Amino acid sequence: MDIDKKVFNVDKNIVATGGTAIDVLRNMPSVQVDIDGNVKLRNAAPTIFVDGKPTTLSPDQIPADVIEK
């Protein structure tokens, strides 16, 4: 936990095995995922970063087992 962010380690989470980023996000506090896979954090769409850079990939295109945190 930092001043401006929270970091969740995913690499040891059982949900990460064989799923997508949507499965991981469903288990995070304060994150809402609807039935269509739309992600909201505090009623706004979050920006997803891959290797420190914003990405255009949707969470269902990212395999959960490659997510570290």
Helices and strands as residue ranges (DSSP letters): G 14-16, H 21-26, E 31-33, E 39-41, E 49-50, E 53-54, G 59-61, G 64-66
